[in-house]
Each structure stands twice: as C-alpha cells, then as structure tokens.
C-alpha cells in the first residue's frame, strides 16, 4: 500500500525548520549563557568574535595561572606567590591586544560600522574579557599561601594594566601598547622586589596599591580624553613591517 502524500502544511513547517537550522549561527556556551542572562544578541556576537574569549585562550591562561598557584603551594620560598601576582595582571594586558587592535582580531573592522562607536565597542569588549579574567584570578588566588588581604593584591594591578594598555592603544598599535605596558610592569616588579616582604614584593604594600590605583584613574582619564582614537579605522596604524599603513 502506498503511503499518503505529505500534507502541504507539513512540508512548509519542515522547510521552515530547515531554514532556521541553516540560518542560525552556531553559538558557543558563552554566547548561550550571555543570551540567557538577557544580553542583547548583537552585543553577544560582537564580543564572542574576539580571540580573547575563545576556549583555547582561556584554557591556556587557566593552565598558566594554575601552574603558578601550584608553584606557590609547593615551594618553600617566601617569594613563591610572586609569579602569580605578576602573571595575572599581565594576562589582562595581553587580552587587550585582542580587544583594541586589528593585528590579532579580524573582527576589529566591525568598529568601523558599529552604531555604538569604536570607543564604546572597545570598552564593551574589554569589560567582557575582564568579566572572565577577574573571576579566574579570584578563584586561583584562593589557593595561594598568603594572608587574606594579600590574596587580592593582583586586582588593582590587573585593572591598572588594562586601563594603561587601552589608553596607549588609542594612539598606537595594540601590540606595541602591550609591549610597552608589560615592559614597564616587569621593571616595576624588579624594582619592587624585596625578599623579606610577603610574596617578596612591595606590590602588596598599601602605599603601592594606592599608587597603582592612582595610575589606574589617570589612565582612565587619558582613555576618555583620547577616545576619538578608537572611532573608525582611518587613523594611522603600523603594519607588521613597522611602516605606517
């Protein structure tokens, strides 16, 4: 016995389901989570395209952070937590390179057509990176052999390096901005090294934390003043050979 022909309504519904399945983009777990929290879809897509939000980036960053925590736990040196306190802020600055520059992020061209403006888009993407990076640092810091107040000694440096790197990126290539920021950070760690202090650094002293907070505020002020550097893609940029594009 021949089967009855499919009803036209059933065929229409089937084609609609096929169209939806082929037209809808594949969403990462992070995108689905953001959408469930009420984040608008266009903002979710804008942030999800960043290399700094890919699982490979965060998997590598988490592995490095856990290794520094393990080193601090298993080493008998009082300076053992210092690599963690140095690494977590540096990762915040490195993530900025994928937020504020076209060298590592092909989706950076969206800034040219974004109705929100380049400055607001960069801030949004930087906030998305920090929203993942700061909890990672907080969870990992709980395993450090340090007194409770010192467990948050990485927080102000992370915000400082992010703000400084963003401010520099408004007037130069993001990779160069990150290199300058991390060079200054390494110099400060060397100057501030003092073995008899907790974690072997003056980084955790209240005066040092206040100084870094002041630098953060100055960098935020400079970022706001130089925000036009992120609007559009017509500002001069350095190519890979070092010449102005």
C-alpha positions as CSV (number, residue, x, y, z in Angstrom):
1,X,0.0,0.0,0.0
2,X,1.3,3.4,-1.0
3,X,1.8,5.9,1.8
4,X,-0.4,9.0,1.6
5,X,1.4,12.1,0.2
6,X,2.6,14.6,2.8
7,X,0.3,17.4,3.7
8,X,1.4,20.8,2.3
9,X,1.3,22.3,5.8
10,X,3.7,19.6,7.0
11,X,6.1,20.4,4.1
12,X,6.0,24.1,4.9
13,X,6.8,23.5,8.5
14,X,9.6,21.2,7.6
15,X,11.2,23.8,5.2
16,X,10.9,26.5,7.9
17,X,12.7,24.3,10.4
18,X,15.5,23.6,7.8
19,X,15.8,27.4,7.1
20,X,16.1,28.1,10.8
21,X,18.7,25.4,11.3
22,X,20.9,26.7,8.4
23,X,20.5,30.4,9.0
24,X,21.0,30.5,12.8
25,X,24.7,30.8,13.7
26,X,26.4,28.2,15.8
27,X,26.6,29.6,19.3
28,X,29.3,28.9,21.9
29,X,28.4,28.1,25.5
30,X,29.5,31.6,26.5
31,X,27.1,33.1,23.9
32,X,24.2,31.0,25.1
33,X,24.9,31.9,28.7
34,X,25.0,35.6,27.9
35,X,21.7,35.4,26.0
36,X,20.1,33.7,28.9
37,X,21.3,36.5,31.2
38,X,19.5,39.0,28.9
39,X,22.5,40.4,27.0
40,X,21.3,41.6,23.5
41,X,22.2,39.3,20.7
42,X,24.1,41.9,18.6
43,X,26.3,42.6,21.7
44,X,26.8,39.0,22.3
45,X,28.0,38.3,18.8
46,X,30.3,41.4,18.9
47,X,32.1,40.1,22.0
48,X,32.0,36.4,21.0
49,X,34.1,37.1,17.9
50,X,37.1,38.1,20.0
51,X,40.1,35.7,20.1
52,X,40.5,36.6,23.8
53,X,37.2,34.9,24.5
54,X,37.9,31.6,22.8
55,X,38.3,28.4,24.8
56,X,41.9,27.9,23.6
57,X,42.9,31.3,25.0
58,X,41.2,30.8,28.4
59,X,42.3,27.2,28.6
60,X,46.0,28.3,28.2
61,X,45.6,31.2,30.6
62,X,44.0,29.0,33.2
63,X,46.8,26.4,32.9
64,X,49.4,29.1,33.3
65,X,47.6,30.5,36.4
66,X,47.2,27.1,38.0
67,X,50.9,26.3,37.4
68,X,51.9,29.5,39.3
69,X,49.5,28.6,42.1
70,X,51.0,25.1,42.3
71,X,54.5,26.6,42.4
72,X,53.4,28.9,45.3
73,X,51.9,25.9,47.2
74,X,54.8,23.5,46.8
75,X,57.8,25.9,47.0
76,X,59.3,26.7,50.3
77,X,60.4,30.2,49.1
78,X,58.5,33.1,50.6
79,X,58.6,34.7,47.2
80,X,56.8,31.8,45.6
81,X,53.5,33.7,45.1
82,X,55.2,36.4,43.1
83,X,54.9,34.7,39.7
84,X,51.1,34.6,40.2
85,X,50.9,38.2,41.2
86,X,53.0,39.1,38.1
87,X,51.2,36.8,35.6
88,X,47.5,37.6,36.3
89,X,47.8,41.3,35.6
90,X,50.0,40.6,32.5
91,X,47.3,38.3,31.1
92,X,44.8,41.2,31.5
93,X,47.1,43.4,29.4
94,X,47.6,40.7,26.8
95,X,43.9,40.3,26.3
96,X,43.6,44.0,25.5
97,X,45.7,43.3,22.3
98,X,42.8,41.2,21.0
99,X,40.2,43.8,22.0
100,X,41.7,47.1,20.7
101,X,43.7,46.2,17.6
102,X,43.3,44.6,14.2
103,X,46.6,42.7,14.3
104,X,45.1,39.8,16.3
105,X,41.4,40.3,15.8
106,X,40.0,40.1,12.2
107,X,36.6,41.2,13.6
108,X,38.1,44.6,14.6
109,X,36.8,46.0,11.3
110,X,33.3,45.9,13.0
111,X,34.4,49.1,14.8
112,X,34.2,51.0,11.6
113,X,30.5,50.2,11.1
114,X,29.4,49.7,14.7
115,X,26.5,52.1,15.5
116,X,27.7,52.2,19.1
117,X,31.0,53.9,18.1
118,X,34.5,52.5,18.4
119,X,35.2,53.7,21.9
120,X,32.0,52.2,23.4
121,X,32.6,49.0,21.5
122,X,36.2,48.6,22.8
123,X,35.0,49.3,26.3
124,X,32.3,46.7,25.9
125,X,34.7,44.1,24.7
126,X,37.3,44.9,27.4
127,X,34.6,44.5,30.0
128,X,33.7,41.1,28.6
129,X,37.3,40.0,28.9
130,X,37.6,41.3,32.4
131,X,34.3,39.6,33.4
132,X,36.0,36.3,32.7
133,X,39.5,37.1,33.8
134,X,38.8,38.6,37.2
135,X,36.8,35.5,38.5
136,X,39.6,33.3,37.2
137,X,42.1,35.3,39.2
138,X,39.9,35.3,42.3
139,X,39.3,31.5,42.3
140,X,43.0,30.8,41.7
141,X,44.2,33.2,44.3
142,X,42.3,31.3,47.0
143,X,45.0,28.6,46.7
144,X,47.9,31.0,47.4
145,X,49.7,30.6,50.8
146,X,49.1,34.3,51.7
147,X,47.0,36.1,54.3
148,X,43.5,37.0,53.3
149,X,44.1,40.7,52.4
150,X,47.1,39.9,50.2
151,X,45.0,37.4,48.2
152,X,43.6,40.4,46.3
153,X,46.9,42.0,45.6
154,X,46.6,41.2,41.9
155,X,43.3,43.0,41.4
156,X,44.4,46.7,41.3
157,X,47.4,45.8,39.0
158,X,45.1,44.0,36.6
159,X,42.8,47.0,36.3
160,X,45.8,49.3,36.1
161,X,47.5,47.4,33.2
162,X,44.2,47.1,31.4
163,X,43.5,50.8,31.6
164,X,47.0,51.8,30.7
165,X,47.1,49.5,27.7
166,X,43.7,50.7,26.4
167,X,44.8,54.3,26.7
168,X,48.0,53.6,24.8
169,X,46.1,51.6,22.2
170,X,44.1,54.7,21.3
171,X,47.2,56.3,19.8
172,X,49.4,53.3,18.7
173,X,49.2,49.7,17.6
174,X,47.8,47.5,20.3
175,X,50.7,45.1,20.2
176,X,53.2,47.9,20.8
177,X,51.0,49.3,23.6
178,X,51.0,45.9,25.3
179,X,54.8,45.6,24.9
180,X,55.4,49.0,26.5
181,X,52.9,48.2,29.3
182,X,54.4,44.8,30.1
183,X,58.0,46.2,29.9
184,X,57.1,48.9,32.5
185,X,55.3,46.2,34.6
186,X,58.4,44.0,34.6
187,X,60.5,46.9,35.6
188,X,58.3,47.8,38.5
189,X,58.4,44.2,39.7
190,X,62.2,44.2,39.6
191,X,62.4,47.5,41.5
192,X,59.8,46.4,44.0
193,X,61.4,43.1,44.7
194,X,62.1,42.8,48.5
195,X,62.6,39.2,49.8
196,X,61.7,40.0,53.4
197,X,58.2,41.2,52.5
198,X,55.1,38.9,51.8
199,X,55.5,37.3,48.4
200,X,58.9,39.0,48.1
201,X,57.5,42.3,46.7
202,X,56.4,45.8,47.7
203,X,53.4,45.2,45.4
204,X,51.2,44.2,48.3
205,X,52.0,47.2,50.5
206,X,49.1,49.7,51.0
207,X,51.2,52.6,49.6
208,X,52.0,50.6,46.4
209,X,48.3,49.6,46.0
210,X,47.2,53.3,46.4
211,X,49.9,54.4,43.9
212,X,48.6,51.8,41.3
213,X,45.0,52.9,41.9
214,X,46.1,56.5,41.2
215,X,47.8,55.4,38.0
216,X,44.6,53.5,37.1
217,X,42.5,56.6,37.5
218,X,44.9,58.7,35.4
219,X,44.9,56.1,32.7
220,X,41.1,56.0,32.7
221,X,41.1,59.8,32.4
222,X,43.5,59.6,29.5
223,X,41.4,56.9,27.8
224,X,38.3,59.1,28.0
225,X,40.3,62.1,26.7
226,X,41.7,60.1,23.8
227,X,38.6,58.1,23.0
228,X,38.4,59.5,19.4
229,X,41.4,57.3,18.6
230,X,39.0,54.3,18.5
231,X,36.4,55.8,16.3
232,X,36.7,54.4,12.8
233,X,39.6,52.7,11.2
234,X,41.0,55.7,9.4
235,X,43.7,56.5,12.0
236,X,47.3,55.6,11.1
237,X,48.3,52.1,12.0
238,X,51.6,50.3,12.0
239,X,51.9,47.4,9.7
240,X,53.8,44.2,10.5
241,X,56.9,45.7,8.9
242,X,56.8,48.8,11.1
243,X,55.7,51.2,8.4
244,X,52.6,53.4,8.7
245,X,49.6,52.0,6.8
